[in-house]
Structure formats: structure tokens, C-alpha cells
Amino acid sequence: MKIIALVLLFLLIWLQYKIWLQDGGIPEVIELQQEVSEVKAEVGQLQERNASLDAEVKDLKKGLDAIEERARSEMGMIKEGEIYYQVIKPEKNDEPSASKR
């Protein structure tokens, strides 16, 4: 009876060792779960970026409106026959002050 108890105790200790300390044990599983969550977050960000780029590509293929808007905003271009007006707001120091009497 004592031999069976010792064998079972030995098996319990051996299994606990395998679970906690060897490869494939609980610490490795926790580490892999953290890696999976990090990769999922990165994938989510990349999917959002891809969706944004896909929408931009479709918009550029769709018509000239997007191309024209980009040319105007990023390159400062204007159409032929248009007149460009630049309004410059005066700085606080340049404002005419009330009479200094």
C-alpha cells in the first residue's frame, strides 16, 4: 500500500514539474497568449490602414474630382482661368491700435 502511495506521489510531482517548468508548460502558454494578443492588435491596425488606402485608391480610380482636390490641396495648383486670392490675416502686433492719447 505504501508503494502505491509513493508511486502516485512521484507521478504527481513529475506531472507538476512538466506542467510548470518544461517546454509547453503554463509559462510558455501565457507568453504565447500575450504574443497572440499583440499580433491581433497589430493586424487590426493594418486592416484599418488597408481599408483607408483601398478607399483612397477607389476614389482616385473613380474620377477626376479626387485628383483635382489633391492637386489643389497638396500642390497648390489652380485651374486655367481661375484667379487665386490669398487672404493674410494681420497679426496682433500689426493691428491698428486706437489713438494713443
Order of alpha helices (4+ residues) and beta strands (2+ residues): alpha-alpha-alpha
